[in-house]
């Protein structure tokens, strides 16, 4: 409601999800005990909604503020795969990475291949991680994992050299991070028979927003960082909400320091 002081200064973290009440837990257990209905027909297609894209952008921005370097990993398949099989292989890959790396954090997004004429429409995955990857080692593991699970090269002469691709990015390079977000998230309109994105538990716990005062917002105005503004009115034509679009750059990022400090506590 307008004029109500928020309970918490920071928002956007999975830590703020409401815990189930005892009576809700009992009801949930009762539902589980009932025989499940058989699923019929094709699974429902899923996609990145505007809300999901906005959430991912915020998570990536806050994630990048917590580490000096990122790796942008792309996992591609050697042959045609169904979405369900593809995401199952991705989970196995990530589970193994969790065992090999300390503090392994990530966000992944599914995308349809459009330029590969052999497997047009095949799903592949883009992952942002906080780790350095030895390409030869992990390329071999990813190729072997596919073969072990029935995904073989389309022919004997096919060399899947680009099956595992890595790019290193310095997180202070806002333009590079922003361009990744635009290319693989904002312009991603694919539909999938599996989850279109997910992230590690710690990343889901990062806070992405905070409440502040009009006086604080004037700092952005002094930097000429307000790109646009619109108002929302009630049925009586009274303004009750004013939304400002803020440019994210090297000048404005220091104003988000309180959010960085909050998230450092989450990751420690």
Number of C-alpha atoms within 10 A of each C-alpha: 6 6 6 6 9 10 7 9 11 18 17 17 18 14 15 12 8 7 9 10 9 9 9 11 12 12 11 12 11 10 11 10 8 8 7 8 6 5 7 6 5 7 10 9 12 13 19 22 13 10 8 15 19 13 13 24 18 17 23 19 17 20 26 23 20 16 15 12 17 21 20 22 18 19 22 21 23 21 16 17 17 12 18 14 13 22 21 12 18 19 11 13 17 16 11 12 16 14 10 10 12 9 13 15 21 23 21 20 20 28 22 18 17 11 9 10 9 11 17 12 16 20 25 20 21 21 21 24 23 23 19 14 18 9 12 9 9 15 20 13 15 20 21 14 17 19 13 10 11 12 19 18 17 14 9 7 7 10 11 15 12 13 16 19 17 19 12 16 17 14 20 15 14 17 12 13 19 14 12 15 18 14 10 15 21 18 11 19 13 16 17 20 15 19 16 23 20 15 18 15 13 19 21 20 18 28 23 24 16 13 10 10 7 7 8 10 14 13 13 17 12 9 11 13 18 16 10 10 10 9 11 11 11 9 6 6 8 10 11 12 12 10 10 15 11 16 16 15 13 11 12 16 13 11 14 15 12 11 20 21 12 14 22 13 9 15 13 7
